């Protein structure tokens, strides 16, 4: 998968979060679940886990558990029980290696891949947590829009430095614009959220640039969805710090 296609998928995934977040929490849950499912299928292929279906099942189940923990939360902070889901993913990855072992020499890689992938997938639940935080609902749309805009310009040229500057700048610009459009967000809060979204995109672009292009379509999709899921935590933290 080439960088342009991957950036396009990132922008589309972020747009799904932005639109579903604007429509309401139930739609955002569906949107986040769809991204988690795509990530769960592709991540073990991206990290070259031999028994990828076992890893996908653990990541997928952990994602659902994280979402359920957030949705059923009665009060803030809504992410407090997600740590239980992450811990369960780590334990499940270890148990899977005991009862469904990978080929010799791949045990550490498989456990590390499944555990890290489950943590990234669970981070996507932060989008829903941010939407449930009173006063921070518009930050979800702001952050997701910033991710989409940053991803769109992250592959404009063949010069990584120029692309990095463009992505960070566009993230800040997008955040500032949405900050002006939504009365619940100040322009400087929008810039901070946009900067965080841009950083998430830039970090993943830089990592994938240093790795061989994934041959599997699902692996490419997982790498493209990763910054969207990770950005959810940054947006949630922004909501906690800027809104309370």
N, C-alpha and C positions, 0 to 999 in steps of 0.2 A: 504494500500500500504506500503510495507516494505521499509526501508531506501535504500537498494541496488537498487531497482527498481526506486525509486525517483531520486537517484543520476544518474542512467543511463539516465533517461529522461532529466535531467538537461544537461548532457554531450551532448546528441543528439541535444537538442534545441540550445545549444551554437555552436555546429558544423554547424547547419543550418545557423546561423548568420555568422559564419566564412566563409563558402563556398560561400554563397550568396553575402557577402561583397566583397569577392575576385573577383567574377564574374562581379559585377557592381551595381550601385545604384538601378536600376529597379528590379533586382533580390533580393536585400536586402529589398526593400519595401515589396515584396511578402513574403519573409521569416519572416520579423517582423510582418506583418499582420497575418500570420498563428499562430505565437506564441501568439499574442494579442487575437485572436479568442479563442484559447484553454484556455487562462487565464480567459477571460470573461465568458466562460461557467462554469468553475470550481470554481472561487473565491467565488461566493455567496454560493455554496454548502460547501466550506471549512469553511466559516465563519457562516454557519447555518442561512442564511436569509430565512424566510418563503416563500416570493414571489421571488424565485430566478430568474425566467425568466425576471421579470421586472428589477432586478438589472443587470442581464447579458446584457440586451438590452441597458441599459444606459452606462455600461462600454464599450460595443462593439462600440456603436456610438461615444463615447468619444475618443476611440482609433483611429477610422477612422479620426475623426476631427483633432487629434493631428498629424497624419501622413500627412494629406492634408496640414496642416499649415506649416509643415517642407518642404514638397516637393515644395509647391508653393512659398516658401520664395525666394526673389530675391537676398538677400545678407546676410552676417553674422551679428549677431549671428542667426542661424536658429531656435533656440528654443524660440525666444522671443514671438512668438504667441501661443506657446503651453500652456502658462499660461491661455489664453482665453478658450482653450478646457477644462483645469482642472476646471476653474471657472464654466463653463457650466455644467460639470459633477456634481459638488456640488449642483448647483441650481436645476438641474434635479432630483437629489436624494431627495431633499427636496420636490419638487413638486409631485414627485411620491408617497411620503408618505402621502401627503395631499389628492390626488385624487385616489390613489390605496393603501390604508393603509394596513399595515401588522397587524397581530393579536395584541391585546392590550398587551403592555409590551415589544414589539419588535421594536418600532419606532426608538429609539436612535441607537440600534444595526444595524438596516437596513440602516439608513442614513450613519452612520460611516463606515459600511462595503462597501457600494457602493462608497462613496467618496474616501476612501483609495484605494479601488481596481481600481477605475478609474485613480487615480493618478499614481499607479504602472504601469498600462497598458500604460498610456500616456508616461511614462518614456522610454518605448521601442522605441519611436520615436527618442530618442537621438542617437540610432545606426545609423539611416539614416542621422541625423544632423552631426554626426562625419564623416560619409562617404562623405558628401558634403563639409566639411571643407577642403580647399586646403592644401595639405601637411599632412593631418591627416588620409587619407584613409587607410593606412596600420595599423594604430592603432586599427581600427575596427577589423581586422583579428587577430591582436595581443591580444586584450582584450578578444575576443570571444574564441580563442584557450586557453587562460589562464583559463577562466571559465570552459571550458570542462575538462581540465587537473585537475584543483582543485576539481571539482565535482567527477571525477573518483577515487580520492584517499581519499575523505572525509568520506568514510565508510569502510576503510580497516580493522580497528580493532573495538573492543567493548569499547575502551577507548577514550572518547571525546577529552581529551587533546592531545593524540597522533594524532588523526585524524585532529584536528585543525592545529597542527604544520605541518603535512604532506600536507594539503591543501594549506596553506599559502606558504610553501616552493615550492611546485610544481607550484603554480601560478607564483611565482617569477622566477623560472627556465624556465618555458614556455615563460614568457615575455622576459627574457634575450636571449633565443634562437631565438625567432622571431625578436628581436632587431638586432641580428647579421645577420639574413637572409635578412631583408629589409634594404636597404641603407638609407631610409628616417627616420629610427628610430635608436636612439642610444641604447646601451645595458642598460644604467641606466634608460632611459625612459621606455624601455620594462619592467624592473623590477618594476618600480612604477605602471605601468598599470596592470601588473600581480598581484602585491600585492593588488591593489584595487579590482580586480576580485576575488581573493582568499577571501578577507574580505566579499564580497557579498555572496559568497557560504557558508562560515563558519557561518555567522549570521543567514541565513535561516535554515541551518542544526541544529543549536542550538535551534532555536525557535520551529521547528517541533519536535525535540527530547523531548521537554517539554510538548507537546500536544499529546492527543490520536491519534493513526493512523487513518486517514480519511477512512471511509467506502466506499465513492464514488470514483470511478476511476478518474472522472473529478476533484474532489477536490485534489487528489494526484497529478494530472498533473499540476494544478494551483500552488500548493506549489513548484513543481519542476521547473516551468518556472519562478517563481518570481525572483530568483537571476540573471537570464539572463536578464530580463527586467531592473532590477535596475542597473546592471553593465553597461548598456548603458550610463547612466548619468555619471558614474565615468570615462568611456572611453572618453566621449565627453569633460568633464572637463579637462582630461589629454591632449586631443588634443588642447584645448584652451590655456592651460598653457605651454605646451611643444612646440607647433607649432606656436600658435598665431592666 
